[in-house]
Structures are given as C-alpha cells and as structure tokens.
Amino acid sequence: MGDLTHVTVDFSRSHLIFPEVIGSILAVLALAILIRDHRRIAGCGRYWAGILGEMDKMRFLGTLVLTLVYFWAMEPVGYQFPNLGFGFLFCSIPYVFAIGVLYLHHRTARTVLPVAVMALVAPTLTWWLFTDVFLLTLP
C-alpha cells in the first residue's frame, strides 16, 4: 500500500507530461468531432469548398507557421539554459506577440501596445507559476 502514495518522476522526461496530456485531450476531442460530423467531413466537396472559400487564409496559415516555429525553437533555446524553462519563456514572448498582432484587425500603436504588454506578462507569469510555485520544469 505504501507504493500508492509514492511518486517517482524521471527528471529527463518530466517536461513531456503536459504535452502528452494536452495531446491526448486534443486527440479525444478530434475523435468526438469526427464521430459527430463524419457525414459532413467525408461528404460532398461543396462543404470543403465553402470552408476554404470563407476562411481567412493569412491568419490560418500564419497561425500554423508561427506555432510550428514556436514548438521547433523551444527545445534548442531551452538547451542553452538547461532545466530553467527559459526555452518556454524566451519563445513564448515573441510567439504571443506575433499571434496577437496577426489577429489584430487594425494595427496601430494603440492596439499593439496591449498585445506587447500581454506578450510580456502572460508567459512570464506562467513561467514563474510553473517554475517557482508548482516546481515543474518547462522546456
């Protein structure tokens, strides 16, 4: 019974816990969408033509590219400062700023300033919370 309350974490893999949990949740949600909308998804080409015709291609493709670059860059940046979570912090600040600016409809100094402040505050607060409060390592 003593083993039920004893937890061991492999420190070299501890930073992979949250990506695996989030990936699993996203997979379950994708499966639920496929089950619910399987007729529309596999059905006629008019559905997909409508979706592709109405979507904002710049924001869609920009989000995909920025997210891929963000995840790709996090590990190499994190290796420069091992076990401190700076890969997350130093990649999240420009990522949050770039995504925020990408989704702005009117880009002026007045609208970009709150995005810049949030890009500094949100990742820094998240990094501090995970690192110092929860004692979890980030990439």
C-alpha positions as CSV (number, residue, x, y, z in Angstrom):
1,M,0.0,0.0,0.0
2,G,2.9,2.4,0.6
3,D,3.6,2.4,-3.2
4,L,0.3,4.1,-3.9
5,T,1.4,7.3,-2.3
6,H,5.0,7.3,-3.7
7,V,5.6,9.1,-6.9
8,T,8.8,9.0,-8.9
9,V,9.4,11.3,-11.9
10,D,12.1,10.7,-14.4
11,F,13.5,14.3,-14.5
12,S,14.8,13.9,-18.1
13,R,11.2,13.3,-19.2
14,S,9.3,15.5,-16.7
15,H,8.8,18.3,-19.2
16,L,6.9,16.0,-21.5
17,I,4.0,15.4,-19.1
18,F,1.9,18.4,-20.1
19,P,2.4,18.0,-23.9
20,E,1.3,14.4,-23.6
21,V,-1.8,15.3,-21.6
22,I,-2.8,18.1,-23.9
23,G,-2.1,15.9,-27.0
24,S,-4.3,13.2,-25.6
25,I,-7.1,15.6,-24.8
26,L,-6.9,17.1,-28.4
27,A,-7.0,13.6,-29.9
28,V,-10.2,12.7,-27.9
29,L,-11.8,16.0,-29.0
30,A,-10.8,15.4,-32.6
31,L,-12.3,11.9,-32.4
32,A,-15.5,13.3,-31.0
33,I,-15.7,15.9,-33.8
34,L,-15.2,13.1,-36.4
35,I,-17.9,11.0,-34.9
36,R,-20.4,13.9,-34.7
37,D,-19.7,15.4,-38.1
38,H,-18.5,12.4,-40.1
39,R,-21.1,12.8,-42.8
40,R,-20.2,16.5,-43.5
41,I,-16.4,15.8,-43.3
42,A,-16.4,12.9,-45.7
43,G,-19.3,14.1,-47.7
44,C,-19.6,16.5,-50.6
45,G,-16.9,18.8,-52.0
46,R,-19.3,21.8,-51.6
47,Y,-18.8,21.7,-47.8
48,W,-15.0,21.9,-48.1
49,A,-15.1,24.5,-50.9
50,G,-17.3,26.6,-48.7
51,I,-14.9,26.2,-45.8
52,L,-11.8,27.0,-47.8
53,G,-13.6,29.9,-49.6
54,E,-14.7,31.6,-46.4
55,M,-11.6,31.1,-44.2
56,D,-9.0,33.8,-43.5
57,K,-6.1,32.2,-45.2
58,M,-3.5,34.6,-43.9
59,R,-4.4,34.1,-40.3
60,F,-4.8,30.3,-40.7
61,L,-1.5,29.8,-42.4
62,G,0.2,32.4,-40.2
63,T,-1.0,30.6,-37.1
64,L,0.2,27.2,-38.4
65,V,3.7,28.6,-39.3
66,L,4.1,30.5,-36.1
67,T,3.0,27.5,-34.0
68,L,5.4,25.1,-35.8
69,V,8.3,27.6,-35.4
70,Y,7.4,28.1,-31.8
71,F,7.5,24.4,-30.9
72,W,10.5,23.8,-33.1
73,A,12.5,26.6,-31.4
74,M,11.6,25.9,-27.8
75,E,13.9,22.9,-27.4
76,P,17.1,24.4,-28.9
77,V,16.6,27.6,-26.9
78,G,15.9,25.6,-23.8
79,Y,19.2,23.7,-24.2
80,Q,21.1,26.9,-24.0
81,F,19.7,27.3,-20.4
82,P,19.1,23.7,-19.1
83,N,16.4,23.0,-16.6
84,L,15.4,26.6,-16.1
85,G,12.4,26.8,-18.5
86,F,13.8,29.7,-20.4
87,G,13.1,27.9,-23.7
88,F,9.4,28.3,-22.9
89,L,9.8,31.8,-21.7
90,F,12.1,33.2,-24.5
91,C,10.0,31.5,-27.2
92,S,6.5,32.3,-25.8
93,I,7.0,36.1,-25.5
94,P,7.6,36.6,-29.3
95,Y,5.0,33.9,-30.1
96,V,2.3,35.5,-28.1
97,F,3.2,38.9,-29.5
98,A,3.2,37.6,-33.1
99,I,-0.1,35.8,-32.8
100,G,-1.7,38.8,-31.1
101,V,-0.6,41.1,-33.9
102,L,-1.6,38.6,-36.6
103,Y,-5.2,38.6,-35.2
104,L,-5.5,42.4,-34.9
105,H,-7.7,43.9,-37.5
106,H,-6.3,47.4,-37.1
107,R,-2.7,47.6,-36.3
108,T,-1.9,50.9,-34.6
109,A,0.4,51.8,-31.7
110,R,-2.7,52.0,-29.5
111,T,-3.8,48.5,-30.4
112,V,-0.4,46.9,-30.5
113,L,0.7,48.2,-27.0
114,P,-1.7,46.0,-25.0
115,V,-0.6,43.0,-27.1
116,A,3.0,43.7,-26.3
117,V,2.2,44.1,-22.6
118,M,0.3,40.8,-22.6
119,A,3.1,39.1,-24.5
120,L,5.5,40.0,-21.7
121,V,3.2,39.5,-18.7
122,A,1.3,36.2,-19.6
123,P,4.3,34.0,-20.4
124,T,6.4,35.5,-17.6
125,L,3.6,34.9,-15.1
126,T,3.1,31.3,-16.4
127,W,6.8,30.6,-16.3
128,W,7.0,31.8,-12.8
129,L,4.0,29.9,-11.7
130,F,5.1,26.6,-13.1
131,T,8.8,27.0,-12.1
132,D,8.5,28.5,-8.6
133,V,5.1,27.6,-7.3
134,F,4.5,24.2,-8.9
135,L,8.2,23.3,-9.2
136,L,7.7,21.9,-12.7
137,T,10.2,22.1,-15.4
138,L,9.3,23.7,-18.7
139,P,11.1,23.0,-22.0
